[in-house]
Amino acid sequence: MPSVKAAAAAAASLARLYGPQVAVRHYNVFDPAVQREHVATLAHIDEERWPLPVTFLNDTLLFVGGLQPLKLVAVVAEQLQKLR
């Protein structure tokens, strides 16, 4: 599943479960505006030679080289439980 579709699927599931409490943002790293806004993060990804897509949760690296919506939903649910 392409990363944009995987992100949309995860966003839909998380919206159903948590409403506006959770936001999913998909960034096209080939977009010049995204490249300007996220210079340090993209440089780090390049230095580490991580394959795309790369998934972060609150600046913590979760997945490299793929995005599985169900796993992302599970990780977010786990993190939200820890906050309670």
C-alpha positions as semicolon CSV with decimal commas, in nm:
position;residue;x (nm);y (nm);z (nm)
1;M;0,000;0,000;0,000
2;P;0,149;0,339;-0,094
3;S;0,244;0,551;0,207
4;V;-0,012;0,823;0,131
5;K;-0,292;0,563;0,133
6;A;-0,152;0,395;0,444
7;A;-0,136;0,730;0,622
8;A;-0,495;0,807;0,518
9;A;-0,612;0,467;0,645
10;A;-0,435;0,517;0,978
11;A;-0,573;0,870;1,007
12;A;-0,928;0,748;0,945
13;S;-0,899;0,475;1,208
14;L;-0,745;0,709;1,463
15;A;-1,009;0,975;1,395
16;R;-1,284;0,720;1,459
17;L;-1,119;0,608;1,782
18;Y;-0,988;0,936;1,923
19;G;-1,142;1,222;1,727
20;P;-0,935;1,540;1,720
21;Q;-0,707;1,414;1,999
22;V;-0,477;1,257;1,736
23;A;-0,351;1,401;1,406
24;V;-0,173;1,217;1,127
25;R;0,041;1,422;0,890
26;H;0,179;1,281;0,568
27;Y;0,465;1,476;0,416
28;N;0,580;1,434;0,057
29;V;0,955;1,461;0,106
30;F;0,999;1,546;-0,262
31;D;0,794;1,866;-0,221
32;P;1,034;2,166;-0,204
33;A;0,820;2,331;0,067
34;V;0,848;2,020;0,285
35;Q;1,222;2,005;0,219
36;R;1,261;2,367;0,337
37;E;1,046;2,315;0,646
38;H;1,208;1,989;0,762
39;V;1,573;2,034;0,668
40;A;1,723;1,879;0,982
41;T;1,490;1,578;0,991
42;L;1,541;1,502;0,622
43;A;1,917;1,541;0,659
44;H;1,912;1,293;0,948
45;I;1,706;1,043;0,747
46;D;1,953;1,079;0,461
47;E;2,256;1,039;0,691
48;E;2,110;0,721;0,837
49;R;2,022;0,600;0,486
50;W;1,675;0,501;0,600
51;P;1,442;0,389;0,321
52;L;1,117;0,579;0,288
53;P;0,858;0,601;0,426
54;V;0,970;0,693;0,775
55;T;0,715;0,729;1,054
56;F;0,753;0,938;1,368
57;L;0,527;0,972;1,671
58;N;0,593;1,298;1,855
59;D;0,947;1,309;1,713
60;T;1,018;0,946;1,810
61;L;1,106;0,713;1,524
62;L;0,853;0,430;1,485
63;F;0,890;0,270;1,143
64;V;1,144;0,279;0,861
65;G;1,082;0,154;0,510
66;G;0,711;0,092;0,545
67;L;0,392;0,201;0,714
68;Q;0,138;-0,046;0,840
69;P;-0,179;0,134;0,948
70;L;-0,287;-0,126;1,205
71;K;0,054;-0,121;1,374
72;L;0,049;0,258;1,382
73;V;-0,298;0,259;1,539
74;A;-0,179;0,006;1,799
75;V;0,129;0,212;1,889
76;V;-0,075;0,531;1,920
77;A;-0,333;0,353;2,141
78;E;-0,052;0,220;2,360
79;Q;0,105;0,564;2,396
80;L;-0,228;0,724;2,483
81;Q;-0,288;0,460;2,751
82;K;0,048;0,547;2,906
83;L;-0,060;0,912;2,930
84;R;-0,370;0,830;3,134
